């Protein structure tokens, strides 16, 4: 799989710029050809990557499909007012990355206590579950 994906792209293009800096004849054509070959190669390999992964059996096809996590802002409600982050029971995989409180921005830890009006920046795939736990709404 690694041999199919490879490390391509930047090195040949950078090497193709060297003749241009040295004033070699036809250096623009050399650069254009290298650039076209690299872009075409990457596009073809990228398009065939799922097929090659299945062919080499490096894809877990029976596993659960996971939603991509996203960062959401949640206005914290009264439900968690005065409770520590470690005690609120966020959904699995949810991570509070920042907590805005008035003009202050806090990096929360397990002992950080929520207050009504805080805005939690949460990395989560379960936005609804996170809203439910924190008692607020996402923005």
C-alpha positions as CSV (number, residue, x, y, z in Angstrom):
1,X,0.0,0.0,0.0
2,X,2.8,2.4,0.9
3,X,4.5,1.6,-2.4
4,X,1.3,2.5,-4.3
5,X,0.8,5.7,-2.5
6,X,4.4,6.7,-2.3
7,X,5.9,10.0,-1.6
8,X,5.4,11.9,-4.8
9,X,4.7,15.4,-5.8
10,X,6.9,18.0,-4.2
11,X,10.4,16.6,-4.8
12,X,10.1,16.2,-8.6
13,X,8.5,19.7,-8.9
14,X,11.2,21.3,-6.8
15,X,13.9,19.5,-8.8
16,X,12.3,20.7,-12.0
17,X,12.7,24.3,-10.8
18,X,16.5,23.9,-10.6
19,X,17.1,24.1,-14.4
20,X,15.0,27.2,-14.5
21,X,17.1,28.9,-11.9
22,X,20.3,28.0,-13.8
23,X,19.1,29.2,-17.2
24,X,19.1,25.8,-18.9
25,X,17.6,25.8,-22.4
26,X,14.0,24.5,-22.6
27,X,13.8,24.6,-18.8
28,X,10.2,25.9,-18.9
29,X,9.1,22.9,-21.0
30,X,10.9,20.6,-18.6
31,X,9.1,22.1,-15.7
32,X,5.7,21.9,-17.5
33,X,6.2,18.2,-18.4
34,X,7.3,17.3,-14.8
35,X,4.4,19.2,-13.3
36,X,1.9,17.5,-15.7
37,X,3.3,14.0,-15.0
38,X,3.2,14.6,-11.2
39,X,-0.4,16.0,-11.2
40,X,-1.6,13.2,-13.5
41,X,0.2,10.5,-11.4
42,X,-1.3,11.8,-8.2
43,X,-4.8,12.0,-9.7
44,X,-4.7,8.5,-11.1
45,X,-3.3,7.0,-7.9
46,X,-5.8,8.9,-5.8
47,X,-8.7,7.7,-7.9
48,X,-7.5,4.1,-7.6
49,X,-6.6,4.2,-3.9
50,X,-9.9,2.6,-2.6
51,X,-9.7,-0.2,-5.2
52,X,-6.0,-1.0,-4.3
53,X,-6.8,-0.8,-0.5
54,X,-9.6,-3.4,-1.0
55,X,-7.4,-5.5,-3.3
56,X,-4.6,-5.6,-0.6
57,X,-7.2,-6.2,2.1
58,X,-6.1,-3.2,4.2
59,X,-9.6,-1.8,4.7
60,X,-11.8,-2.7,7.7
61,X,-15.1,-3.0,5.9
62,X,-17.2,-4.4,8.8
63,X,-16.3,-1.7,11.3
64,X,-18.7,1.0,12.4
65,X,-18.8,4.1,10.3
66,X,-17.8,7.1,12.4
67,X,-19.0,10.6,11.9
68,X,-16.2,13.1,11.5
69,X,-15.8,15.1,14.7
70,X,-16.4,18.9,14.5
71,X,-15.8,21.7,16.8
72,X,-19.0,23.3,18.1
73,X,-19.6,26.2,20.4
74,X,-22.2,25.3,23.1
75,X,-23.6,27.9,25.5
76,X,-23.6,26.1,28.8
77,X,-26.9,25.9,30.6
78,X,-27.9,25.7,34.2
79,X,-27.9,21.9,34.2
80,X,-24.1,21.8,34.6
81,X,-23.7,25.1,36.6
82,X,-21.2,24.5,39.4
83,X,-20.3,21.0,38.2
84,X,-16.8,19.9,37.3
85,X,-16.0,18.9,33.7
86,X,-15.0,15.4,34.9
87,X,-18.4,14.9,36.4
88,X,-20.8,16.0,33.6
89,X,-20.6,12.8,31.6
90,X,-19.9,13.9,28.1
91,X,-20.5,11.5,25.2
92,X,-17.6,9.1,24.3
93,X,-15.0,10.9,22.3
94,X,-16.2,14.4,23.2
95,X,-13.4,16.8,24.2
96,X,-13.9,20.3,25.6
97,X,-11.0,22.2,24.1
98,X,-11.7,25.7,25.3
99,X,-14.0,27.4,27.6
100,X,-15.0,31.1,27.2
101,X,-16.1,32.8,30.3
102,X,-16.8,36.5,29.8
103,X,-13.6,38.0,28.5
104,X,-11.5,35.1,29.7
105,X,-10.6,32.0,27.7
106,X,-9.8,28.9,29.8
107,X,-8.1,25.6,28.8
108,X,-10.4,23.3,30.7
109,X,-9.2,20.4,32.8
110,X,-11.2,17.8,34.7
111,X,-11.5,20.0,37.7
112,X,-12.7,23.0,35.8
113,X,-16.2,24.1,37.0
114,X,-18.8,25.2,34.6
115,X,-20.9,28.3,35.1
116,X,-24.1,29.3,33.3
117,X,-23.2,31.5,30.3
118,X,-19.9,29.8,29.6
119,X,-19.3,28.9,26.0
120,X,-17.7,25.5,25.6
121,X,-15.7,24.7,22.4
122,X,-16.2,21.0,22.0
123,X,-14.6,18.5,19.5
124,X,-17.4,15.9,19.1
125,X,-19.1,13.6,16.6
126,X,-22.3,13.6,18.8
127,X,-23.4,17.3,18.8
128,X,-26.9,16.5,20.0
129,X,-25.6,14.3,22.9
130,X,-23.1,17.0,23.9
131,X,-25.8,19.7,23.8
132,X,-28.0,17.4,26.0
133,X,-25.3,16.9,28.6
134,X,-24.2,20.5,28.8
135,X,-27.8,21.8,28.7
136,X,-27.2,24.4,26.0
137,X,-27.3,24.9,22.3
138,X,-24.7,24.7,19.6
139,X,-23.8,27.7,17.5
